[in-house]
Amino acid sequence: MNTFTYTAWVNPDTSGEGGVGRICDKTSGSKVLSWLSTNRLRCLVARMTTNANAESNDNEMVLDVWQFVAGQFNDVAGFPKLFRGSIAAEVAEMTYAAQTLGSGTISSDSAGNFVLGNNSGGTATWDGALADFRLYDVILSLSELKAIQRGWLVRPEALRLWQMLYGVVSPEPDWSGNANNGTLTGTIQVDGPPGRVVVPIWHGPRSVQRVPPAPSVGHPTMRRWGGVPGMVYTGRRTW
């Protein structure tokens, strides 16, 4: 998949293993959304000559705080892009310390696994919590990213993977309807949403389904994924 949008809620304790903790990783570095040690967000796509890469300015990301992040790439339209929002602020495009288009053929990764919270080698562990990860095979608009930040489902026909990241039962179910369920490895369940109501709206035969309310706070229940060595997707490998 050479056109994509990744979105997630993240709450990092540190920059992760080796200062490069992965939010997601395809084929151990082919397509990456990650944290860097200087509190940058990074989106990288491996190309045969020079990698496509976007990095935010230092300290635009914050430790121990829930943040909504997105990474995008389109091999026709150009540069990778990064977006960030918070519980209090709407998502917006970040400013860049580096942004390169790269050159050469995009590396083939169709046979590799897609991993959340690590790379497939287990050497880039995310240190913190993750929630509500989504993978689209299109470039979403800023207004669509704002809708996802609020918890709504957009563009269901382009949603390839939707992991709420309960982190309890393996395989972890894929809410996109594509059955790209994930195998859990060493996850820890932590109760509580990242500060906003999650109301997934399904289209089609299932009509409308809502997440059951949490008795203690009166908000929809969501589990966030903490202390994650990794979730590995071994089903459809064409992303």
C-alpha positions as CSV (number, residue, x, y, z in Angstrom):
1,M,0.0,0.0,0.0
2,N,1.8,3.1,-1.2
3,T,-1.0,5.6,-0.3
4,F,-2.0,5.6,3.3
5,T,-3.2,7.5,6.3
6,Y,-2.4,6.3,9.8
7,T,-4.2,7.7,12.8
8,A,-3.9,6.9,16.5
9,W,-4.2,8.3,20.0
10,V,-0.9,8.0,21.8
11,N,0.4,8.6,25.4
12,P,4.2,8.0,25.6
13,D,6.1,7.5,28.8
14,T,9.5,7.8,26.9
15,S,10.6,7.9,23.3
16,G,10.7,4.1,23.4
17,E,13.4,1.5,22.8
18,G,16.4,3.0,21.2
19,G,14.7,6.4,21.1
20,V,12.6,5.2,18.1
21,G,9.5,3.7,19.7
22,R,7.1,2.6,16.9
23,I,3.4,3.5,16.8
24,C,3.3,1.2,13.7
25,D,5.7,-0.5,11.4
26,K,5.4,-2.5,8.2
27,T,8.1,-5.1,7.4
28,S,10.5,-3.7,10.0
29,G,11.1,-0.3,8.6
30,S,9.4,-0.2,5.2
31,K,6.6,2.2,6.4
32,V,6.9,3.7,9.8
33,L,5.1,6.1,12.2
34,S,7.3,6.5,15.2
35,W,8.5,8.7,18.1
36,L,12.1,10.1,18.1
37,S,14.3,10.8,21.1
38,T,14.0,14.6,20.7
39,N,10.2,14.3,21.0
40,R,9.7,14.4,17.3
41,L,7.0,12.5,15.3
42,R,8.3,10.7,12.2
43,C,6.7,9.2,9.1
44,L,9.1,7.2,6.9
45,V,8.6,5.3,3.7
46,A,11.5,3.2,2.4
47,R,12.5,3.9,-1.2
48,M,15.3,2.2,-3.2
49,T,17.5,5.3,-3.5
50,T,16.5,7.8,-0.8
51,N,13.8,7.3,1.8
52,A,10.7,9.6,1.9
53,N,10.7,11.1,5.4
54,A,8.9,13.7,7.5
55,E,10.0,14.7,11.0
56,S,8.3,17.3,13.2
57,N,10.3,20.0,15.0
58,D,11.9,19.0,18.3
59,N,9.5,18.9,21.3
60,E,6.3,19.2,19.3
61,M,5.3,15.9,20.9
62,V,4.8,15.7,24.6
63,L,5.5,12.9,27.1
64,D,2.8,11.6,29.5
65,V,-0.1,13.3,27.6
66,W,-2.7,11.9,25.3
67,Q,-2.3,13.2,21.8
68,F,-4.0,12.4,18.5
69,V,-1.5,11.9,15.7
70,A,-1.7,11.1,12.0
71,G,0.8,10.3,9.2
72,Q,0.1,10.3,5.5
73,F,1.9,9.4,2.3
74,N,1.0,9.3,-1.4
75,D,3.6,8.2,-3.9
76,V,2.0,10.4,-6.6
77,A,1.2,13.5,-4.5
78,G,4.6,13.7,-2.8
79,F,5.9,14.3,0.7
80,P,4.9,12.4,3.8
81,K,2.8,14.6,6.2
82,L,2.3,14.7,9.9
83,F,-0.6,15.9,12.0
84,R,-1.1,16.4,15.8
85,G,-4.0,17.3,18.0
86,S,-4.8,16.9,21.7
87,I,-7.7,16.6,24.1
88,A,-8.0,20.4,24.1
89,A,-6.9,21.3,20.5
90,E,-8.0,20.3,17.1
91,V,-5.7,18.3,14.9
92,A,-3.5,20.4,12.6
93,E,-0.5,19.8,10.3
94,M,2.8,20.0,12.2
95,T,5.8,22.1,11.3
96,Y,8.8,20.2,10.0
97,A,12.4,19.8,10.9
98,A,12.8,17.6,7.8
99,Q,10.5,16.7,4.9
100,T,11.8,14.8,1.9
101,L,10.1,13.1,-1.0
102,G,12.8,10.6,-1.5
103,S,13.6,8.9,-4.8
104,G,13.6,5.4,-6.4
105,T,11.1,2.6,-6.3
106,I,9.2,2.2,-3.1
107,S,10.4,-1.0,-1.4
108,S,8.1,-4.0,-1.7
109,D,6.7,-5.1,1.6
110,S,3.7,-7.2,0.6
111,A,5.1,-10.3,2.4
112,G,5.9,-8.6,5.7
113,N,3.9,-8.2,8.9
114,F,2.2,-5.0,10.0
115,V,3.1,-4.4,13.7
116,L,1.6,-1.9,16.2
117,G,3.8,-0.9,19.2
118,N,7.1,-2.3,17.8
119,N,8.8,-3.5,14.7
120,S,8.8,-7.1,13.5
121,G,12.3,-7.6,15.0
122,G,11.1,-6.6,18.4
123,T,13.8,-3.9,18.8
124,A,11.7,-0.7,18.7
125,T,9.2,-1.1,21.6
126,W,6.7,1.6,22.2
127,D,6.8,2.8,25.8
128,G,3.4,4.1,26.8
129,A,-0.2,3.6,25.7
130,L,-1.9,3.4,22.3
131,A,-5.5,3.6,21.4
132,D,-7.9,3.7,18.4
133,F,-5.4,3.0,15.6
134,R,-6.8,3.2,12.1
135,L,-5.2,2.6,8.7
136,Y,-6.8,4.0,5.5
137,D,-5.7,3.4,1.9
138,V,-6.4,7.0,0.9
139,I,-5.3,10.5,1.9
140,L,-7.8,11.9,4.4
141,S,-8.6,15.6,4.5
142,L,-8.0,17.7,7.5
143,S,-11.8,17.8,8.2
144,E,-11.9,14.0,8.1
145,L,-9.0,13.8,10.5
146,K,-10.8,16.2,12.9
147,A,-13.9,13.9,12.7
148,I,-11.7,10.8,13.6
149,Q,-10.2,12.8,16.5
150,R,-13.7,13.3,17.8
151,G,-14.3,9.5,17.6
152,W,-16.4,9.3,14.4
153,L,-16.0,6.7,11.6
154,V,-15.2,8.3,8.2
155,R,-14.7,6.8,4.8
156,P,-15.5,3.2,5.8
157,E,-14.9,2.0,2.2
158,A,-11.3,3.0,2.6
159,L,-10.7,1.8,6.2
160,R,-8.4,-1.2,6.0
161,L,-7.7,-1.7,9.7
162,W,-9.3,-0.3,12.9
163,Q,-7.9,-1.4,16.2
164,M,-9.5,-0.1,19.4
165,L,-6.6,-1.8,21.2
166,Y,-8.3,-3.4,24.1
167,G,-5.2,-5.5,24.7
168,V,-7.0,-8.3,26.4
169,V,-8.0,-11.2,24.1
170,S,-5.9,-12.5,21.2
171,P,-6.6,-12.2,18.4
172,E,-7.5,-8.5,18.8
173,P,-10.6,-7.9,16.6
174,D,-10.4,-5.6,13.6
175,W,-13.4,-3.2,13.7
176,S,-13.0,-2.3,10.0
177,G,-14.9,-5.4,8.9
178,N,-11.9,-6.7,7.0
179,A,-11.0,-9.4,9.6
180,N,-7.4,-8.2,9.9
181,N,-7.2,-9.4,13.4
182,G,-4.0,-9.0,15.4
183,T,-2.0,-11.4,17.6
184,L,-1.2,-9.9,21.0
185,T,2.3,-10.2,22.5
186,G,2.8,-9.0,26.0
187,T,0.2,-6.2,26.1
188,I,-1.1,-4.7,29.3
189,Q,-4.7,-3.5,29.5
190,V,-5.2,0.0,31.0
191,D,-8.8,1.3,31.5
192,G,-9.9,4.7,30.3
193,P,-10.2,6.6,27.1
194,P,-7.9,9.4,26.0
195,G,-10.2,12.1,26.9
196,R,-13.0,12.0,24.3
197,V,-16.1,10.0,23.6
198,V,-15.7,7.2,21.1
199,V,-18.8,6.6,19.1
200,P,-18.1,4.2,16.2
201,I,-20.8,4.3,13.6
202,W,-21.0,1.2,11.4
203,H,-22.6,1.3,7.9
204,G,-24.3,-1.6,6.2
205,P,-26.1,-4.6,7.6
206,R,-25.1,-3.9,11.2
207,S,-26.7,-0.4,11.1
208,V,-25.5,1.6,14.1
209,Q,-23.6,0.1,17.0
210,R,-22.3,2.0,19.9
211,V,-19.6,1.1,22.4
212,P,-21.3,0.2,25.8
213,P,-21.2,3.0,28.3
214,A,-18.7,2.8,31.2
215,P,-20.6,2.7,34.5
216,S,-18.1,4.8,36.4
217,V,-17.9,7.8,34.1
218,G,-20.8,7.6,31.8
219,H,-18.7,7.6,28.6
220,P,-18.2,4.9,26.1
221,T,-15.7,2.3,27.2
222,M,-12.4,2.0,25.5
223,R,-9.2,0.2,26.5
224,R,-5.9,1.7,25.7
225,W,-2.9,-0.4,25.1
226,G,0.0,0.1,27.5
227,G,3.5,-1.3,27.7
228,V,3.4,-2.8,24.3
229,P,6.0,-5.2,22.9
230,G,3.9,-5.5,19.8
231,M,0.8,-6.6,17.9
232,V,1.5,-8.5,14.7
233,Y,-0.8,-8.8,11.7
234,T,-0.3,-11.9,9.8
235,G,-3.5,-12.0,7.7
236,R,-3.7,-9.8,4.7
237,R,-0.2,-8.6,4.0
238,T,-0.9,-6.3,1.0
239,W,-0.7,-3.0,2.9
